[in-house]
Amino acid sequence: MTDQPPLILVVDDYQDAREMYAEYLQFSGFRVAEARNGNEAVDQAFALKPDLILMDLSLPGMDGWTATRTLKTNIRTSAIPVIALTGNARSDASIAAREAGCDAFLSKPCLPEQMLAAVRKVMVRAHP
């Protein structure tokens, strides 16, 4: 077991959003990997086994909903907490995200401080 900081996989198709969240997480002491779509997210999750995934749900190709379901139904990745990030204004979006397997839900735009607070809260629940 290493004493490395937790690894967060940031999944977003917008480079600016990925960079903003990644930089804030790194500044806050986390290691970060990035993915641009659901296919990359699944590949990265299998390869890296991150401690948490920050998943945009509206992605090109395989969307975040499908990627989350894929990860949550695979024994190798089912325990990795997923925080959904979406600009979807539907009132039932957070319920749908939980049904897809997400452990928490954030609406975009989301301030980095809000994202960090959610990451820390979910990390404490997942890794007490």
N, C-alpha and C positions, 0 to 999 in steps of 0.2 A: 504494500500500500504506500502510495506516495503522499507527500504533503502539498501537492499542487492545489491551487485554487480550483473551485468548481468550474466546469466547462459548460457554457451556454451556447446552444445552436440557435442563431438568429436567422429566421426564414422570412424573406420579404422580396418581392419582385422589384421593388423600388430601391435602387442603390443608395440614394440619399437616406432613406429610412434605415436600411441595414447599417450603414456607416454611423449614423447618429446613435442608434441603440448599441452597436458594437463598441464605439468609443466610450460611451457612458458606462457600459458594463466593465470594460477594461479599466477605466479610471476608478471604478468602484471595487476593483480587486478580482474580477472574474477573468477567466480565459474565454475566448470567443471563437467560434467557427461560424461560417456563413453559408447560406444556400439561397438560390434565387427562385426555386420552384419546388413543388411537392416531390418530384422525382429526386432532385438533389437532396432534399431534406431526408427522405427515406434512406438514400445511399449514405449520407453523412452520419445519420443516426446509427445505422448498422456498423459503419466503420469506426466511429469515434466513441460511441456510447456516452453521449453528453449527459450531464447531471440534470439538465432542463432544456426544453425547447420552447422558444418564443416563436409562435407559428402564425403568420398572416394566413387568413382563411381564403382570401381571393387571390389565387395564383394562376399563372398560365400553365397549360398542360395539366398535370395532376394538381388539383386544388388542395388547399390546406385541410379541408374537411376529409377528403379521401386519404391524404397522407397521414392525418391523425388516426383515422380508423385503421389504416394499414399498420401503423406503429403499435397501436394499442392492442391489436389482435395477434401480434407476433411475440412469442415468449422472450426473444432477445431484447425487445424494446418496450414491452408493455408497462414496465414500472417507471419509465422515464416520464416525469411530469411535463405536461404541455400547457402553455398559456396561450390562449387564442387572442389574436390581434385582428380586429376587423373594422372597416369603415361602414359595414352593413348597418343601416339604420333600423332594420326590422326590430320590433320590440321583443320578438321571441328568439333573437339571434343568440343570446347567452344560453338559453335553454337548449337550443339546437347544438351549440358548441359543447355543452356538457354531455349531451346524448352522443356526440361523436367521440367523446373520450377526453375532452379538454378538462384540465384541473382548475382552470381559472379563465377569466374572460376580461379583456380590455378593449374599449372602443377607441378607434383612431379618429381624429388625432389624439395621441396619448403623449403627455409630457414624459420626458425621461425619468423624472422623479417618481411618477406614478408607476411606470414600468418597473423601475428598480424596487419599489415597495412591494409590488406583486411578486416579483422574482424572489425576493427574500422571504416573503410569507409562504409561498409554495415550497421553497427549499426547506424551510423549517419543518413543514408538514411532511415532506417526502423523506427528509434525512434528519430525523430528530437527534 
